[in-house]
Amino acid sequence: MTRKQLGFFTRVLDQVPAAERYELALEQITTAEAEGFDAVAVAQHHFDGDEGGLPSPLVLLAKAAALTSRVRLTTGVITLALESPVRVAEDAVVLDALSGGRLELGFASGGSPTAFATFGLDFAERREIFAANLATVEAALAGEEVGEGAVLYPGAQALSQRVWIATFSAPWAIEAGRRGHGLMLSRTQPREDGRSLADVQNDLIDAYLEHLPSGVAPRISVARSLFVADDHDQALAFAEAGLRGAGFVRTITGKDPATLTVDELIAATDAHVGDPAAVIATLGADSALARATHLSFQVHSIDPPHAYILRSIELTAREVAPALGWAPAPGHGRDHAAAAR
């Protein structure tokens, strides 16, 4: 049986100046590696420090590569429709070489209308642009010509086998499977029919697996918002403060966040919050998470103080993830079972 992978996804959203945000994110990444996590991830967001404070994920991951030695470095995601695909491929192969082959490349078509307009692109054409750019990146990583006889230097080695597609919809889940890539599923996503997040994502997993070529191992990353604390009531207090201030809550619920209870806020954002026993119970009931080959946890949108994020990382690795079937990689120095006793 393939061992589950455990990832920590930092959204680089601490309420401090940008340089300090990046240093805090790097401390979260090094803490995750020390606690035995298998992977870390950062996402790309343009022009909006409240949504995501990092337009250049490969740059931050380059410093993370220098500060770590084992953990895999994931773009979760690069908004490929906004990028030059050849330049993305070039930057990726350089980082992969510098990190000893630890890069995982996640791509998506998303982004805001403002970002597309700023880059001189039509938001309505984002899916077509993404498809064309993805084909170029795939060709480049496969060693094919990218124009005028040019091929990538350095070569991509096995990086072409570490591409992921992030999606909310069946067509790209099918494409991820058909192309033999990994499938990245979000911590929450739009849905109109009242179905649970797990039900919606189980359909995407089914579509992905149905189209995955024979002999290709599935890679299914399921993300969830998770904040674990020693004190259950304190965790809920941080959740209430964070989620009441999150602008997207009004958008997805159609209600004023000030009128919602903390339980309603947590449910509306598909978050898992509390002491280890409480979050193990809610995560254990998540049927999509149970099918994941890669568990990906992020604190956003709770956003407690940095020290509590570091403690949440520890509790996730030592108590929560083992209850979901994860164990540190063989040879990792920390004995989490002993630490939890």
Disulfide bonds with the S-S distance in Angstrom:
none
